[in-house]
Amino acid sequence: MNKNCNTHFSVDLKTLLRKDRLAKVGKNYLGVLRRDVESDEFRYDEHFTFVETIPSTTIKRNPKVYEGKHITITRKDDGTYRPNFKPMHIGGSLTLARYVYEVYIELCEGLSGLIEEG
């Protein structure tokens, strides 16, 4: 079973951008994505529209793309991702080995879908 079952393949996407005439490679755009047509009766080419929104005056630096119990992952302005560790509380039933395992699981969850496997 595919973990990324929310992926749409081979869709038509219409973009309504504020500043750029065409979408630039590697540039992130803030906006709203809308699915234009839905039908359960038959398969067809799906149509989506992306409308770029006007950025607010306060742009959040390094927005969080994943938040777990032990780590958060943020996206930097240049498009790279940075894992950040939360304060570590080891004790009780949480051993060092269990902590490392849980961090590993969160990294895999947080980065799946963000990084393509080769």
C-alpha positions in Angstrom: 0.0 0.0 0.0 1.3 3.5 -0.9 1.9 5.7 2.1 1.4 8.8 0.0 -2.1 7.9 -1.2 -2.9 11.7 -1.5 -0.7 11.9 -4.7 -2.4 12.9 -7.9 -0.7 11.8 -11.1 -1.1 13.4 -14.6 -3.2 16.3 -13.7 -3.8 19.6 -15.5 -2.8 22.6 -13.4 -3.7 26.2 -14.1 -1.7 28.7 -12.2 -2.7 32.3 -11.4 0.4 33.9 -10.1 0.8 37.5 -8.8 4.3 38.4 -9.8 5.7 35.8 -12.2 4.2 35.1 -15.6 5.3 31.4 -15.4 6.2 29.4 -12.3 10.0 29.5 -11.7 11.9 26.2 -11.1 12.6 25.7 -7.4 10.6 28.7 -6.2 8.0 28.2 -3.5 4.7 29.9 -4.0 2.2 30.6 -1.2 -1.4 30.1 -2.3 -4.5 28.0 -2.5 -4.8 24.8 -4.6 -8.4 23.9 -5.7 -9.6 20.8 -7.4 -12.0 22.0 -10.1 -14.0 18.9 -11.0 -14.9 15.7 -9.2 -16.8 12.7 -10.6 -17.1 9.2 -9.2 -18.7 7.9 -12.4 -15.7 7.7 -14.7 -12.0 8.4 -15.0 -10.9 11.6 -16.6 -8.0 14.1 -16.6 -8.2 15.9 -13.3 -8.1 19.7 -13.3 -6.6 21.8 -10.5 -6.2 25.6 -10.1 -3.5 27.2 -8.0 -4.0 30.8 -7.0 -1.1 32.6 -5.5 -2.1 34.7 -2.5 -0.6 38.0 -1.5 2.0 37.4 1.2 1.2 38.9 4.5 3.5 41.6 5.9 4.9 39.1 8.5 6.6 36.2 6.7 7.4 33.4 9.0 11.1 32.4 8.7 11.8 28.7 8.4 8.2 27.3 8.6 7.7 23.9 10.2 7.0 21.1 7.7 6.9 18.4 10.4 6.4 18.4 14.2 6.9 15.2 16.2 7.4 14.3 19.8 11.2 14.6 19.7 12.0 16.6 16.5 10.7 19.3 14.2 11.7 19.7 10.6 11.8 23.2 9.2 12.2 24.5 5.6 14.8 27.2 5.1 14.5 30.1 2.6 16.8 28.3 0.2 14.5 25.2 0.2 16.7 23.0 2.3 15.3 21.1 5.3 16.7 21.2 8.8 15.8 18.7 11.6 15.7 20.3 15.0 15.8 18.3 18.3 13.4 19.1 21.1 14.6 19.0 24.7 15.5 15.4 25.5 13.7 13.8 28.5 15.1 10.3 29.1 13.8 8.4 32.1 11.1 6.1 33.3 10.3 3.7 30.4 12.2 5.8 27.8 15.8 4.4 27.5 18.5 5.8 25.3 18.0 3.1 22.7 14.2 3.7 22.6 14.8 7.5 22.3 17.2 7.0 19.3 14.7 4.6 17.7 11.8 7.1 18.1 13.9 9.9 16.6 14.7 7.6 13.7 11.0 6.9 13.1 10.1 10.6 13.3 12.9 11.5 10.8 11.6 8.8 8.4 8.0 10.1 8.8 8.9 13.8 8.5 11.2 13.4 5.5 9.0 10.9 3.5 7.4 12.9 0.7 9.9 15.7 1.0 12.9 13.8 -0.3 12.7 11.5 -3.2 14.4 8.1 -2.8 16.8 7.2 -5.6 
